[in-house]
Amino acid sequence: MKDTIILAFESSCDETSVAVIKNGKEILSNIIATQIKSHQRFGGVVPEVASRHHVEQVTACIQLALDEAKVSYDDLDAVAVTYGPGLVGSLLIGIMAAKSVAFAHNLPLIKVNHLSGHIYAANLVAELEYPFMALIVSGGHTEIVMVNNPGEFERLGDTRDDAVGEAFDKVGRVIGLPYPAGKQIDEMAQLGNDTFDFPRAMLKEDNLDFSFSGLKSAFINTMHHADQIGEELDKNDLATSFQECVVDILTEKTFRALENHKVKQLVVAGGVAANSGLKKRFEEEIIKRKLDLELIVPPLRLCGDNAAMIGAAAQIEYDQGNFAGLDLNADPSLDFE
Amino acid sequence: MKTLAFDTSNTSLSVSVDQDGQQLASFFSDEKKTHSVTLLPAIEKTLQDANLSITDIDEIVVAQGPGSFTGVRIAVTTAKTLAYTLNKQLKGVSSLQLIAANITEFEGLIVPYFDARRSNVFAGAYELKSEELIEVLPDGHYVIDDLITQLESLKRPVMFVGTPIEELTTKSDNLDAQFSSEYIPNAHNLVKLAKSINPVTDIDAFIPKYLRYTKAEYDWLKTGETSGKDYVQRV
């Protein structure tokens, strides 16, 4: 069978990324330009600043991606791009660039749901068997999704308020950590104890949804109360207590979902998938529950936003003949059907 | 020389395909549609009408701002990507100068402006000398009061070109001012204006002329931190 080579774009938030992916499986290149240092100045992503950086980066990223993959436009079969969900101004840069390349070289255009991208990052590191389950945990999303067939998603659970990665960042800001705070909280959590016992929201409710705003408020209240009475709290204990609480919630809901859905694989995707506490607990839980379940956690570089995962997800659309027109627009609040 | 020129700096969308100074085809829309949706289909249609393919084009000219941040970014991203990926010449023209070019005869200052809200405008001042627009006041982000003061000090007749803003009209009482209704951009004028502009040498570095910091950057600059250049890192 002839190889399929896709040039993929991702610009939904604060990373400009262009990748070349072969057959949805093999990364020929995956260039990522991250704006973290810029947004650290403001304590979080400023959408207009993000959009401006994307314009500065996009063509250089295309060139680097093609060079590193050692392919020319003649070798390409399609151009793919994230069209949502995300920041509209950011999404538009990837979309306009992808449409321009597709138009200029007469290549088919493929629109990719960013969440599908996160899930199919797993396809770059494992052989996926349908149906499988995915937990997407990132700065913008917290969702449990069944993938019944290629590109066929069924959402089982979602956050009612903050995304889990957002909770990490907000809590991090309160204890004086730079944005994004996930990695540092994870490191601090290795050193402390769960002494605060924050509330595990919605665990008793008969659904697979999440809520993290109550945890965030409890955390902030604890800090304020200590401030008022002049008490110094152990930051490592705070980090541990927060992370344990988050991991408890994610574990309980995910494994409850697994009880009712027969799958052989669980994909954990998105930036928070890099959290060591989460991965460790999932591994322990699989053993404890004697599950015949393969846990797939893509490496860090594929968990954060990147275009390789978009190229992987695009292959499914390519195989099914789903192509987009030059009138493709961003859909900032795109969801699974 | 075959040129593709387009502008999406504000509400309207204008595309022109020219060959050696002659317009071959054009597209214009003033509907409140999203430029991100309409721009590439409009370019495709205009090229078809001109019986050309995008690969036949030698030069791309784009209105580079100021204007709506998103609008300008859509055109600039499209222009730089097309020029980069097809290895074509790229030129950027002021979006203000573009509407100033609608005025072909006037003795005095031609002042194009866009509403930047809250008593601010993006504006510049130009004068016509042997059919060329010469900059008198640079394109910038002006408080309306300051713009009026500067124009008053130049003591010349003024022709404002822009979507009417009541505050600007009211405050121009002490100026010898006229208000042109010719404020709709026409991409054909981009091609004319581009003649005296050098091609972009570094396409990757080609970005919109926003002429305004974001509020977050503005507040951050006030903290006195030094502005660095390594805010974006390839990892």
HADDOCK unambig.tbl for C-alpha pairs under 7 A between the chains (distance, minus, plus):
assign (segid A and resid 32 and name CA) (segid B and resid 234 and name CA) 5.55 0.50 0.50
assign (segid A and resid 32 and name CA) (segid B and resid 235 and name CA) 5.77 0.50 0.50
assign (segid A and resid 33 and name CA) (segid B and resid 232 and name CA) 6.20 0.50 0.50
assign (segid A and resid 33 and name CA) (segid B and resid 233 and name CA) 5.28 0.50 0.50
assign (segid A and resid 33 and name CA) (segid B and resid 234 and name CA) 4.08 0.50 0.50
assign (segid A and resid 33 and name CA) (segid B and resid 235 and name CA) 6.19 0.50 0.50
assign (segid A and resid 34 and name CA) (segid B and resid 232 and name CA) 5.47 0.50 0.50
assign (segid A and resid 34 and name CA) (segid B and resid 233 and name CA) 5.34 0.50 0.50
assign (segid A and resid 34 and name CA) (segid B and resid 234 and name CA) 6.15 0.50 0.50
assign (segid A and resid 34 and name CA) (segid B and resid 235 and name CA) 6.95 0.50 0.50
assign (segid A and resid 35 and name CA) (segid B and resid 231 and name CA) 6.01 0.50 0.50
assign (segid A and resid 35 and name CA) (segid B and resid 232 and name CA) 4.50 0.50 0.50
assign (segid A and resid 35 and name CA) (segid B and resid 233 and name CA) 6.62 0.50 0.50
assign (segid A and resid 37 and name CA) (segid B and resid 231 and name CA) 5.01 0.50 0.50
assign (segid A and resid 37 and name CA) (segid B and resid 232 and name CA) 6.59 0.50 0.50
assign (segid A and resid 38 and name CA) (segid B and resid 231 and name CA) 4.43 0.50 0.50
assign (segid A and resid 38 and name CA) (segid B and resid 232 and name CA) 6.60 0.50 0.50
assign (segid A and resid 42 and name CA) (segid B and resid 216 and name CA) 6.78 0.50 0.50
assign (segid A and resid 48 and name CA) (segid B and resid 214 and name CA) 6.77 0.50 0.50
assign (segid A and resid 49 and name CA) (segid B and resid 214 and name CA) 6.87 0.50 0.50
assign (segid A and resid 55 and name CA) (segid B and resid 77 and name CA) 6.21 0.50 0.50
assign (segid A and resid 55 and name CA) (segid B and resid 207 and name CA) 6.49 0.50 0.50
assign (segid A and resid 56 and name CA) (segid B and resid 204 and name CA) 6.64 0.50 0.50
assign (segid A and resid 56 and name CA) (segid B and resid 205 and name CA) 6.04 0.50 0.50
assign (segid A and resid 56 and name CA) (segid B and resid 207 and name CA) 6.25 0.50 0.50
assign (segid A and resid 59 and name CA) (segid B and resid 81 and name CA) 6.17 0.50 0.50
assign (segid A and resid 59 and name CA) (segid B and resid 84 and name CA) 6.98 0.50 0.50
assign (segid A and resid 59 and name CA) (segid B and resid 204 and name CA) 5.59 0.50 0.50
assign (segid A and resid 60 and name CA) (segid B and resid 204 and name CA) 5.69 0.50 0.50
assign (segid A and resid 89 and name CA) (segid B and resid 70 and name CA) 6.63 0.50 0.50
assign (segid A and resid 93 and name CA) (segid B and resid 77 and name CA) 6.51 0.50 0.50
assign (segid A and resid 96 and name CA) (segid B and resid 36 and name CA) 7.00 0.50 0.50
assign (segid A and resid 96 and name CA) (segid B and resid 74 and name CA) 6.65 0.50 0.50
assign (segid A and resid 96 and name CA) (segid B and resid 77 and name CA) 6.42 0.50 0.50
assign (segid A and resid 96 and name CA) (segid B and resid 78 and name CA) 5.70 0.50 0.50
assign (segid A and resid 97 and name CA) (segid B and resid 77 and name CA) 6.25 0.50 0.50
assign (segid A and resid 97 and name CA) (segid B and resid 78 and name CA) 5.97 0.50 0.50
assign (segid A and resid 97 and name CA) (segid B and resid 81 and name CA) 5.73 0.50 0.50
assign (segid A and resid 100 and name CA) (segid B and resid 78 and name CA) 5.93 0.50 0.50
assign (segid A and resid 100 and name CA) (segid B and resid 81 and name CA) 6.19 0.50 0.50
assign (segid A and resid 100 and name CA) (segid B and resid 82 and name CA) 5.69 0.50 0.50
assign (segid A and resid 101 and name CA) (segid B and resid 81 and name CA) 6.91 0.50 0.50
assign (segid A and resid 101 and name CA) (segid B and resid 82 and name CA) 6.68 0.50 0.50
assign (segid A and resid 101 and name CA) (segid B and resid 85 and name CA) 6.52 0.50 0.50
assign (segid A and resid 104 and name CA) (segid B and resid 54 and name CA) 6.33 0.50 0.50
assign (segid A and resid 104 and name CA) (segid B and resid 82 and name CA) 6.58 0.50 0.50
assign (segid A and resid 104 and name CA) (segid B and resid 86 and name CA) 6.91 0.50 0.50
assign (segid A and resid 326 and name CA) (segid B and resid 40 and name CA) 5.95 0.50 0.50
assign (segid A and resid 326 and name CA) (segid B and resid 41 and name CA) 5.95 0.50 0.50
assign (segid A and resid 327 and name CA) (segid B and resid 37 and name CA) 4.36 0.50 0.50
assign (segid A and resid 327 and name CA) (segid B and resid 38 and name CA) 6.04 0.50 0.50
assign (segid A and resid 327 and name CA) (segid B and resid 40 and name CA) 6.97 0.50 0.50
assign (segid A and resid 327 and name CA) (segid B and resid 41 and name CA) 6.39 0.50 0.50
assign (segid A and resid 328 and name CA) (segid B and resid 37 and name CA) 5.86 0.50 0.50
assign (segid A and resid 329 and name CA) (segid B and resid 36 and name CA) 6.10 0.50 0.50
assign (segid A and resid 329 and name CA) (segid B and resid 37 and name CA) 5.43 0.50 0.50
